[in-house]
Each structure stands twice: as structure tokens, then as C-alpha cells.
Amino acid sequence: MKVSIGLSVLAVLFIGLQAFGQKKILGPEVYNSWNRVGDVKLSPDGKFSAYSVKPYRGDGFLYLVNLETGKKDSVARGYEPKFDENGGFLVFKIHPGFDTLRKAELAKVNKEKWPKDSLGIWDVNTNSLLKYDNVKEFKVSEKGNGLGYLSTKNEWPKAYLSKSEAKKEQKQEKKKGKIKTDGKLLTLINPVSKQKKCIKNITQFELSEDGKYAVFVQQEKFKKDSVRLGIYDFAKNEVWNNSKRVTEYAGINFSGKNHTLLGLATVDTASNKRWSLFTINPSTKAFKELIDTSMQFQNDEVLSSNFKPYLNNNDSDVFFGVADRPEKPFKDSLLETEKSKVDVWHWKDKRLQPQQLVELKRDQTRSNLAVYHLNSGEAVVLGNDSLYLQSSERYNQEYILANCEEMYRYQTWNTLNPTNYYLIRVSDGKITTLREKVYTRGYLSPNGNQFVYWNHRTRNYYLMYTDSQIEECITCGYKGNFFEDKNGMIEEDEPMGIIGWGPDNREIFIQAENDILTYKPDTDKFVSLISSLSISDQDTNYRYGLYNLNADSALYYPENTLLTRFNKTTKMMDVYRVNAPFDRSSFELISGSGHNYFSFVKSKKSDRILFNRSSNSDFPDLFATTKRGAEIMQISKANPQQSQYNWSTVELIKWNSYSGIPLEGLVYKPENFDPNQEYPLLVYFYEMYSDDIHNHYAPKPTASIIFPTEYASAGYVVFIPNIRYTAGHPGNSAYDCILSGTDAVLKKYSNIDPKRMGLQGQSWGGYQTAQLITMTDRFAAAMAGAPVGNMFSAYGGIRWGSGYSRQFQYEHSQSRIGKTIWDAPELYVENSPIFGLPKVKTPLLIMHNDEDGAVPWYQGIELYTGLRRLQKPVWLLNYNGDDHNLMKPANRMDLSIRMRQFFDFYLLNKQEPLWLKEGIPAVQKGKNYKYELTD
């Protein structure tokens, strides 16, 4: 078989002959053509929306919709749209085309010579479109009419220079030679006036928020590499170039209310550069050096180029970063082959060596926060290496919250280590202790006057006034539940958290399991925000969420806030506007139905809101609100072809486990389910899934799991049970819930064949799959992705993606053992599949990849080698260089094919694929995939 797998081959493998008029069956052959919606934007005035519809593989369209008239236009291959402030223009990139780039790659064309993106500027009022070729990046100012794009080339546009200008440039080049540069052509445009300015040799640029100015870095290589700064004034169509040249700029940006230009500069050429901090007034071009290269801070720290400086506190303070002085380049006389390369793991390390290596780049580029007071000219270092500062540009910060867990960091076997919280005064850097040993996140109000934390002893929230450090309990007396459902995990109860503060920091929103509380410090009491929606104080049937639709605001304002309500019994969801003020508990229903609602976007200057809505049968298309009180409007229809395919239906099923636990689960059936036809049952699981009944499973290659809609379309019934765990016995808990649920499904649907049942799970689900086949022989086939096979060796392993020890997972978290291997080895034996492998009678397909960052892949190997030694049917798929869940598209496609073929063979009685029967020798790897079916 050829390496390239064509759609025709996939169609033969999975569809076969179908009767005339019969709906099609979903399979890998449809993955590439199934569309997704993305790039969602809403014009500031709410009149227009833009979004892209793209297939999994291939080219899509960018759509522009007039939300008032319903008129829709499109541009092929458009993506990354952005509206200007007034909504008059839509700016976006245009992709050169999937097949175009694929052909270039197949032909081994140098990537520098591949076709490049274009830029589109769509005038929505005149419906005219301008295009510019060879675009690397573009930027649109948040306000005003500033637009700029950087080309992939460094050539003047045709006829841009006058004849005299062109001759002058040619004469200059002839005299001094052509300037060497890595820069490209920058084009700055006012889309309203059509005024355009081009500048060559540019490596980076930024636009001011108000759209009045652009700053750019121009690189020109003379005897040594040098750059200079330039500013373009859109209104005057003038360019100002700084006469001073340096070797590098960093952190260049416009900041503050007056859009002052900030940046760092160096004239050093060595790697251990010294930097200076400066400001430029873009209007007057007045330059001011705030800190020069000789400035040294505490602990021999110097200015850091890894922190972008910004203005705050009404433009009176410049915040910047400091870091350890860079070391001089290390030189020695040894060859590389003469140098040892070793990691020394020390038992007193606060972080394990693997964690240090994962976080090495972060450590090397870490900066401590400092501030320069423009009024006094004084610089103050606010942070240090052991403090984490929660700084923000979104609001004035006279005080900054800091936390430190340095003294507890070595306890890598815990999931929740305590943290000490501090308040840092920006004016002089004074540090005040707020609270020590806080086990969950602490919160500081945007004005810095209130600190809220969870007291794990009294199990309540407390508010501390930061000036007096007087505390008051703000939830004492509340009878509801603040905690997340740990479902058998053995760790400190963790509250759901503080949502945020209301207008003027006057109220605090607190998330509860079935409520949202509002606490007003001036009234010294809490009330329910959603009292008008709840049936009674004891109403526990609903779950609520609050969403701030203004990402630029740290405060919640009613006009920019949405409330969602989820019915835990019916699984219905409602979305509400919040009417002002919050304490009226007044809400306006936008929409409510048996769907998921998510990805809310609100226009800046109107009430218009965009969102996605989905269910099992409804693709998550884009919807918009119309007038208040009116029906919502569907904007996109991404996959009209869905009606041609045999989809799935889903229903909620309830039962009691063998031990009497009330449970829920989801049953997916083919749309054309026939009660007189026999069906196989495929059971997928993780932990809790019933609230996800409205998930939409669009056809696509899988990263690790089965998608119930695809398998139901092919003639399976798919069951996804909830699992409730007992600490110390996760394996028995899985058996109790999954097997009892399977019995409930078999009882309800007598036409399901109990001899054709399969299991599939990934990660924690993969472990449970491996464990279950050692406890029962009721299943004809099982697939375990990234499973733990041996809890003893896994306990001492490393999560290579983070560098963390895995011990916490067994003592406190998902694996739910609750004790160490020394305190309760019998629990590790009980819950380790490897000790039960002699009992296995179920064929097992394993996927475990050699770059798995969560579960060490030797766990899958232990299962494979054990079953192979016992001569039981087992296969191991190792996707080279891939992760816990597959990231590479080709690998996802391959797994989708092999997993489907595996279950089709054992559960649908289809032909056996060659790879399953014969394997694939290493000498045929990448040449023969053996998807072909045997006779």
C-alpha cells in the first residue's frame, strides 16, 4: 500500500455498499471535509460579525454578516479578521491555499520561496475589497484608523517612488552599496483616507491604542549590526527617525493614557547585554532616559529585557523588570566530547531536577517587578525571587498582592501546599504580611483595599481590610456548599472561588455550588444574587455561572455581565442578561434550551452578543442576539451535509450501582436504531459525563478516544457511565459503576448482544479499562490509551511534561489510593492491573507514546510485555515523538483507522485488518500500513 492514504481507500474500508436512499455512515473518509467555526469577531457597533468556516484539512471561507439585514458575503481562505474601531473596515489575512503549500512542500521547495499570505481590507460600507500580497503580519489600532502590515519582502511597491526618488536611491546604492538588513517593508495605511506610507528595513512595529502613531525598529547593517527607532504620525503623514543607533531594542510599546512610548535599548554586542529604560513623547518626540546601563539594584540585579515595561497609576509610574546580572559567556579549552553532561538530583532540592529542566527557560528569563516613579525619579524593586506578584495593567495599582510558597515547595507529594500572602506598597516597596498558610487562592480587590481568603479551619471566606488588617467573616451562616465535588479524591476541600468585584469595588461575588453570593462590605451581610431565579433557599437543582464580557475591565458591570443557569436534572441551560444594579436580582432571558451555550462575545458599543450553541445533533454554530426580548438569530450553518449522514441520538439513563449508589449515564444510539436488530455495545468512560449530554461530536481524527456519534453511526450503541469512587479502591469503584450500568443498559435494550461488548478509555480511563479486564471476562475487546499498569512503579515515576513527581496523584488526587506504597502496599496491589494479567481473557489494544508527558510510557510496556509473556492477544501502538493525547494530525488519523478496525473486527464481525493479524515489522515501518482487510 502507498504511504498516502486516499479518501477512496478509506471509503472502501469503512462504508462498503449502501442501499439507494440510505443515509451515509460516518467514518475517517469524512474527517477532512467536516467544517469548524472560528475566528469569531463582532464589530464594536454590533452591526457586523465575521467568522471563518474551515474544514479539518483544506481551505475555508471568511464570512462577513450584516446582522441588521442578514446579508452575508465571503472571501475564500480568509482568516484572523479584525474590525476597526468604527466597524467600517474588516482587516484579515488570506491564506495562499492548502494544496498550493502542500505541493510546494512535496516538491521540496525552499520554505522561504513558498507562496505567502495576502492582506485583505474589506470596506463594509461600500462592499469593496483591497488586497496586498506577501504579508507577514498586520496590526489594527484599538481606536482610530491606524493600520499597518509587515511584508515578507523588502521591496518598494510598484510606482511607489517617483522617478527622481528611484534614481536617487539607485545612485546611493551604487555609491555606498545596497544596505544589508533582515528587515522588511512596513506599510502604514489610513483605510478611510487611503493615505499610505511605506518604510523599508523594518523588523518590528507597534501601533498606539488611539491609532495616531506607529513606532518601528529599522535595522541596517554597517560595520556592525545596528537599529534605530522611528515614529510615524498618521495625521501628519510624517516620519521621525531617531538619530541615535543602538544594537537592539526590547519591550517597545505605547502605554498609558497618553500613549507614551516605552522601551529598552542596548549598545552592547555581547550576550551579557546591559540595558537602559527610556520614554519618548510621540507628539513632541521628547526623549527621556529613566534608567541607564550603569544602574544596579539590590542583590546585583540589573534591568531585564524579558519584561515589557508599562505605565500605570495615571501615568505616574513605569513598571519594569529586573533580573540577575547576565553572566559573561563561559569559555574553556575543552572539546564537547571532553565535557560530561549530568543532572545531579539532590534530596534537598526544592524542585525535582526534571521540573527544573522543564521550567529552565522560565527561570532563565524570569524578572522581578520594579517601579520607576516619574514624579520623584526614584526606582523601587518590588519583588524578589521567592515572591510571585499579581500585577496588572488593567487598573491602577497602588498596592500589589504577592504570595510565597518557597518554604513548602519541596513537598511535591501534596496537591495543595499552603501559601503566605503579602501586600506590597508600590510607593516604597514596603511588604506587609496579610495571611500565612492559606491553602487556596487569595484575592485582592482592584483598588487594593480588600483581601479575601478561605480559612480552611473555619471553612469560610474572610475579608481583611488591608489598611487596618481588621477581618470579618463574609460567609458565616451560609448553609450551602462552596466546594468542588472531589469524587473520592483524598485532598483538602477546595472552594469554587471568588468570581470578582462589582462596580467601584462595592460588592464581592462568591461562587457556590448552587448559588452566587453577593457580599457588600458596607452592609456586612451576604445575599443571593440569583434569589429571583431560585425556587427556594434549599433549591439545589441548578448550577450558576457569571461571565464578564469586558476583558479589559477587572470589575463586573451589569451591562457587561451574563448569567448562566444549568438544570442538573433536565440538563437544560439558560442564558440571562443582568439588569442594573446587581442587588435587584433582575435578569432578562436571552435563550434557554437543551443545548450548551459558550464563547460569549459582546460588542463594545451595543447590547449585541455572539455565542456558540450546540447539542448532540446540533453543530456548535454561531448565534447572535437581536433586539431585547426578541428571538436569537442563527448566523452560521457550517455543516449542512450532516443531514445526509446517519447521526446519533442520546438519552440520559439512571440506575443504582451494585453497592446502591444512584448514578447517571449517557446512551448513544444510531439515528436509525431498530429495536428488532441486534447491536454491539461499546462502553467509554472517564469519571463524570452525564452533564455533558449536549456535547457535539463532530467527525474528526481522534487524539485518544472514541467519539460516540461516529460509532453509533456505524451501528454501535455507546454507553458512557458516571463513576463514583471510594477512596483506596478506584478499581472496585469502576467495576461497581461501569458493570452495573452495563447491566442497566442491557436490561433496557434487550436487542444489545451481551457477547459483543467492548471497553475504551484514555489516561485514567485507560487505567480503568486495563483494570476491568482483570476483573471480568464479559467484554469481547478493549482499548486502553496511556494506561497505568503498575501503581508501584507509576507512584515513583515522573510526569515528564511538568517534571513533577507522580506521588501526589496516588496519595491525594485522581488515582485515589490515599496512602503511600509503604503505608498500604496492599491497596497498590489491589488496584494494579499487572497483578491480575493471568485472569485476562479480553483482547487488548494499547496506545502509549514515547513522548507521553503525563503517564510514563513504560506503563503501557509493562502491560504489553506481561500479556505477551502470558500469550494473550495484545497490541501496543507507540506513535513516535507524540504525547499523552496525540498532537500530530497523521497520527490521529492512523489511530482513528486502527481503533475503528479493531472494534469492527471483534464487535461487528467484520474482516480482520492485516496489521491486527500480522503486525508490522520494523523494516516495513512507514512503507506498509496494512489497513487492508483479510479475506
Secondary structure, 3 states (H helix, E strand, C coil): CCCCCCHHHHHHHHCCCCCCCCCECCCHHHHHHCEEEEEEEECCCCCEEEEEEEECCCCCEEEEEECCCCCEEEEECEEEEEECCCCCEEEEEECCCHHHHHHHHHCCCCHHHCCCCEEEEEECCCCEEEEECCEEEEEECCCCCCEEEEECCCCCCCCCCCHHHHHHHHHHHHHHCCCECCCEEEEEEECCCCEEEEEEEEEEEEECCCCCEEEEEEEEECCCEEEEEEEEECCCCEEEECCCCECEEEEEEEECCCCEEEEEEECCCCCCCCCEEEEECCCCCCEEEEECCCCCCHHHEEECCCCCCEEECCCCEEEEEEEECCCCCCCCCCCHHHCCCCCCCCCCCCCCHHHHHHCHHHHHHCCEEEEEECCCCEEEECCCCCCEEECCCCCCCCEEEEEECHHHCCCCCCCCCCEEEEEEECCCCCEEEEEEEECCCCEECCCCCEEEEEECCCCEEEEEECCCCCEEECCCCCCCCCECCCCCCCCCCCECCEEEECHHHCCEEEECCCCEEEEECCCCEEEECCCCCCCCCCCCCEEEEEEECCCCCCECCHHHEEEEEEECCCCCEEEEEECCCHHHCCEEEEEEECCEEEEEEECCCCCCEEEEEECCCCCCEEEECCCCCCCCEECCCCCHHHHHECCEEEEEEEEECCCCCEEEEEEEEECCCCCCCCEEEEEECCCCCHHHCCCCCCCCCCCCCCCHHHHHHCCCEEEEECCCCCCCCHHHHHHHHHHHHHHHHHHHCCCEEEEEEEEEEECHHHHHHHHHCCCCCCCCEEEEECCCCCHHHHHCCEECCCCEECHHHHHCCCCCCCCCCCCCHHHHHHCCHHHHHHHCCCCEEEECCCCCCCCCCHHHHHHHHHHHHCCCCEEEECCCCCCCCCCCHHHHHHHHHHHHHHHHHHHCCCCCEHHHHHCCCHHHCCCCCCCCECC
